[in-house]
Every structure is written in structure tokens, then in C-alpha cells.
Amino acid sequence: MMFVKLHSSKEAASNKRTRVWKNLKQIVAAERSLPWKPNDVFYASIDAPPSFKPAKKYSDLSGLPANYRDPETKLRYATSEEYSRIKLMPSDLVTGCLALRKANPPVP
């Protein structure tokens, strides 16, 4: 059997390079400049199908993952303290929170 030494500490120290990170804009610009065939798949042309997982729901007050929803105001909440705070909120604040989430306001 023949073993090949892939890395050694001396070689790693002498060939030390700094990694150059590129942001998405740089990657897309570099791909546009290359000659592509019509059927080639590249980073900007990937079309992903919709996810099979349901969307995560977050509290309208704290941003924590919410397991509960108030049936009257339709606001999502994560803890009992948030629920008690929702019960004290005036209707214009409730409507504003729902508008931020792009949800329909409750019918009085």
C-alpha cells in the first residue's frame, strides 16, 4: 500500500493563502461575463420550487416562534405575558401589527 501525505505543517505554512470571499453581486457579475450555452444552469438561473415545509410563524410582539394565536385579534403570541399584553392593546395597534404582517384586520 502506498500512502500519500496530503498536508504537512511546513507546506501549509509556505503555501498559506488568504481566502477571498465574494458577495452575491460579484458572483452574478462574474457569471454574466462568461460565455454560456442556452441550456447551461448557473447561479442566477436556478428556479427553486416552493417549499414543502409550512412557513414558520413568529410572534407579532416579540418575534419569537409563536405556537398560539388570539382568536379575537388574530395576533400571534409566544408566551402568556404576550397574551395578556394583547388583551390590553387598543384596536388601532392591533390593526397596525396585522398590517405589518400583511394580514387582514379582524372584523369587529
ABEGO torsion letter per residue (X at the ends): XBBBBABBAAAAAAABBBBBBBBAAAAAAAAAABBBBAABBBAAABBBBBBABBBBBBBAAAGBBBABBBAAAGBBBABAAAAAAAAABBAAAAAAAAAAAGBBBBBX
